[in-house]
Amino acid sequence: MRRILVAVAAAVLVASGCQAQQQRESVQLMLGRHAAAVLAHDEAAFLADVTPEERPAQRRVFRNLAGVPLASWSYRLQRRSGGDAEVQLRYRLKGYDTAPVTSGIAMTLAGNGGRWRIAAVTDSPAQLWDQGPVRVARGAHSLVLGPGGEASLKAYAADVDRAVTAVTGVWGEGWARRVVVEVPGSLDDMAALLDASPTAYEGIAAVTTAELRGSATAVPADRVVVNPEAFGELSPLGRRVVLTHETTHVATRTATTSRTPLWLSEGLADWIGYRGTGQTPKEVAPELSRDVAAGRLPDALPSDADFGTTAGGLAQSYEGAWLACRLIADRWGEAKLLALYRAAGEGATADATADAAMRRTLGLGIVEFTARWRAYVQRELG
């Protein structure tokens, strides 16, 4: 009898496992149909696998997404527990993304016999099409997405095209020379796209997504995400510098790793951004100038922590980093600055790499360079 009970239990487990696998396959097939409907621009097919209660919300998302130039769009079921499912969205923008961008989705599924429907969807982080209709402006090297008017989006595209030319003139042509910019409607919407608190980005005009995630391999396609409130307060020169700065992050992505010190990454981006503008050191670095005038000369190059969006003295960190890269370009030449950048992303740790890379390219270590940088800051801003 005991053997019979064990055999029955084993058979129940096998049957249960088979049923779970069948249900998983049924859900994945439904997700496949749902994704195909997006690419086919077939609203009826898209809504066929959505519960009646959820259809108004998903109809809005479908229509918001209609103008986005998609090369691919797919869903991959990651986990399912009853009606709760974790799904990975993978998509590419036509002509810009060489590999899929991935994002997480939490879905609530409703089962009806062997058929599953989508009862609720939560993107994490949010996507532009969750926030309203997405309009598109194309430049020679740029794709700008956002809810704004045509003239506004085209102005961004023109500025980014100029930024691509400026960055390529320094970094060279060994990058895609294509930039995707997302311009949400507000600071709150920007924060939702970045899955962050709005307070973390007050006063920050724009960020590049791969920069936030730490390595060249973390994100296959950068997105420059604009804070329209802070960006709108900038002068034409300020807008030019910001977009050139962010475009530099896109261009240098394959040479940037978690071992690249942020003073070098942010400093190079600002150095290219201000290059050719005719701005003096005191005009570029007003906060650090005030500190120097008050006798507060920095003791060390900015640390990575100093570049946190809510860090105290954030402006001084960027200004000091810009001056460090300006010193290298002035003293050793632009080619050495670029060689240092590429070398710094290699090796085991950021500190060891930066010091070793500096010794190889400039002929001195971090300690001696820091002393020269402090003297340079004093001379240029004092």
Number of C-alpha atoms within 10 A of each C-alpha: 6 7 8 9 10 11 12 12 12 12 12 12 12 12 12 12 12 12 12 15 12 13 18 16 13 15 23 18 17 20 22 16 17 23 22 18 19 20 16 10 16 13 16 10 16 22 20 16 20 23 17 12 11 15 18 13 13 21 16 15 19 21 16 19 21 17 15 16 15 17 15 18 19 19 23 18 19 13 13 17 10 12 14 15 19 17 21 18 18 17 19 20 19 13 11 20 20 13 14 18 18 16 16 18 21 16 20 18 22 18 14 8 6 9 13 21 22 26 20 18 16 13 17 14 15 19 19 23 22 19 18 17 21 23 20 21 20 16 19 14 19 24 25 26 25 24 20 16 11 12 10 14 23 19 14 24 25 17 19 29 23 19 27 24 16 19 25 17 11 14 16 12 13 10 13 13 20 20 26 24 27 25 26 27 18 15 23 18 21 27 21 20 21 19 12 14 13 16 13 13 20 16 15 18 21 23 23 21 20 20 23 11 12 15 18 20 13 14 19 17 23 25 21 23 23 26 26 18 18 16 17 13 12 14 10 10 11 16 20 19 23 25 27 28 25 29 33 27 25 29 24 21 21 16 16 25 22 17 19 25 22 23 24 24 24 22 23 26 29 25 24 24 26 21 16 9 11 9 11 11 17 15 11 17 22 15 18 26 24 16 15 18 13 10 11 12 18 18 10 13 21 22 13 14 12 19 19 13 15 15 12 11 15 17 17 21 28 24 26 26 26 26 26 26 26 24 19 19 17 11 12 14 13 17 14 16 23 19 15 21 24 17 20 29 24 20 16 10 14 19 15 15 19 24 16 21 24 22 15 14 19 18 12 14 16 19 12 10 20 16 13 14 25 19 13 16 22 18 10 15 20 17
